[in-house]
Amino acid sequence: MLEAPDILSTSQDQETDNPNTALTVLYDSHPYTAYAEDLEFMWRWTIYRDHALVQEGCSLTLDASKHSIKHVMAFFNMKSPNSQIEEAL
């Protein structure tokens, strides 16, 4: 099972050879956390619930990633009400 990355090490991953592993935290409200990673040709976004991967995707821009995450979080909000989700995005 994939686990959420450690938020403290997201600015630069010192243990890898790739200097472009910076993650942007787009959403962080228990139990969900969403990240975006700039791959230089697209943005990869991931959503974790309780540190377990529940959804991932890619977008051409950071704004498109934010829109996608907002859409997925709205779906998750319908399944389990959490009024903080809409406010955080």
C-alpha positions as CSV (number, residue, x, y, z in Angstrom):
1,M,0.0,0.0,0.0
2,L,1.3,3.4,-0.9
3,E,1.7,5.9,2.0
4,A,1.6,9.7,2.0
5,P,5.0,11.4,1.7
6,D,6.4,13.0,4.8
7,I,5.4,16.7,4.6
8,L,8.6,17.8,6.3
9,S,10.7,16.4,3.5
10,T,8.6,17.6,0.5
11,S,10.6,20.7,-0.4
12,Q,13.6,18.7,-1.6
13,D,14.1,14.9,-1.4
14,Q,17.7,14.6,-0.3
15,E,17.8,10.8,-0.7
16,T,17.1,10.7,-4.5
17,D,19.1,11.8,-7.5
18,N,16.2,13.8,-8.8
19,P,16.4,17.4,-7.7
20,N,12.9,18.1,-9.0
21,T,11.0,16.1,-6.4
22,A,9.5,19.1,-4.7
23,L,5.9,18.5,-3.7
24,T,3.3,21.2,-3.3
25,V,0.7,20.6,-0.5
26,L,-2.6,21.6,-2.1
27,Y,-4.9,20.4,0.7
28,D,-4.4,19.2,4.2
29,S,-7.4,18.6,6.4
30,H,-7.8,15.4,8.4
31,P,-8.2,12.7,7.1
32,Y,-7.2,14.0,3.6
33,T,-4.0,15.4,2.2
34,A,-3.4,16.3,-1.4
35,Y,0.0,17.0,-3.1
36,A,1.1,18.1,-6.6
37,E,4.4,17.4,-8.1
38,D,5.9,19.4,-11.1
39,L,7.3,16.9,-13.5
40,E,8.2,19.7,-15.9
41,F,5.9,18.4,-18.7
42,M,2.8,17.9,-16.4
43,W,1.7,18.0,-12.8
44,R,1.1,14.8,-11.0
45,W,-1.4,15.1,-8.1
46,T,-2.2,12.6,-5.4
47,I,-4.8,12.4,-2.7
48,Y,-4.2,10.5,0.5
49,R,-6.7,9.5,3.2
50,D,-5.1,8.6,6.6
51,H,-1.7,8.3,4.8
52,A,-3.1,5.8,2.2
53,L,-3.3,6.7,-1.5
54,V,-6.9,7.0,-2.6
55,Q,-6.7,8.9,-5.9
56,E,-4.0,10.1,-8.3
57,G,-4.0,11.9,-11.6
58,C,-2.1,14.3,-13.8
59,S,-2.8,17.8,-15.2
60,L,-1.1,20.2,-17.5
61,T,-1.0,23.0,-15.1
62,L,-1.0,23.6,-11.3
63,D,-4.4,25.3,-11.6
64,A,-5.8,22.3,-13.4
65,S,-4.5,20.1,-10.6
66,K,-6.2,22.2,-8.0
67,H,-9.5,22.0,-10.0
68,S,-9.2,18.2,-10.3
69,I,-8.5,17.8,-6.6
70,K,-11.5,20.0,-5.7
71,H,-13.7,17.9,-8.0
72,V,-12.5,14.6,-6.3
73,M,-12.8,16.0,-2.8
74,A,-16.4,17.1,-3.6
75,F,-17.1,13.5,-4.5
76,F,-15.5,12.3,-1.3
77,N,-17.4,14.9,0.6
78,M,-20.7,13.4,-0.7
79,K,-19.7,10.0,0.5
80,S,-18.6,11.1,4.0
81,P,-19.7,14.7,5.0
82,N,-16.8,17.0,6.0
83,S,-17.7,20.7,5.8
84,Q,-14.0,21.7,6.0
85,I,-13.2,20.3,2.5
86,E,-14.9,23.0,0.5
87,E,-13.5,25.7,2.8
88,A,-9.9,24.5,2.4
89,L,-10.0,24.5,-1.4
